């Protein structure tokens, strides 16, 4: 009879990153809700500027975060 072997999977743990919104909020002066709303509005403006072309929602959102953080 064949014996089953189990392999233990190990993963390297990376240091826990800071909350990625912690620094931008401190720099921009927005509250959490205001920051989210401003990013949402900016992402929509990027969508409109692209001529309402679908399929770029993630790119628009990330670009909007960059814009709001820099503001």
N, C-alpha and C positions, 0 to 999 in steps of 0.2 A: 504494500500500500504506500502510496506517495504522500509525503507530508507537505502540507501547505506552508509556505514561508511568507512571512510578512516583512515588508520593507517599511521602515520609518522614513517619512519624507521630512527633510529639514529645510528650512528656508532661512536665509540671512535676514535678520531684522534691521531695517534702516531706522535711523533716528526719527522720532515723530516730528513731522514738520509743523510749523506754526500754522494757525488758522490763516488761510490765505486772504481772508477778508479783514483780518485784524489790522494789519498795517495800512491798507488803503483807506479804511474808514477813519483811522486816526489822522491820516494825511489829508483827506478830503473834507473832513468835518461833517460828513453825512452820518445819520443814524442808520442802523441796519435796514430798516424799511425804506428810507429815503434813497439809500445806495441802490437797493434792488429796483426801485421804481425808476431811478435815473438810468440805470443800465438797460432796463426794459424799453424805455422811451428812445434811448440812443440806438439800440438794436433795431427797433422799428424804423427809425429814420434811415438807417443803413439799408434796410429792406426796401424802403420806398425809393431811395437813391439808386438802387440797383434795378429799378423798374419792376418791382414786385416779383422778381424771379425767385422761385421756390428752390429749396435744396441747399441753402447757405445759412440756415438758422444757427448752427453751432459757430460757424465762422463769424457771423454778425454778432452773436452774443459775446464771444471772446474779444472781438475788436471793441465792442461797446464797453466791456470791463476795462480794457486798456485805456480807452478814451476817458472814462469817468475817473479812473485812478489818477490819470495825469492832469485832470482839471483842478 
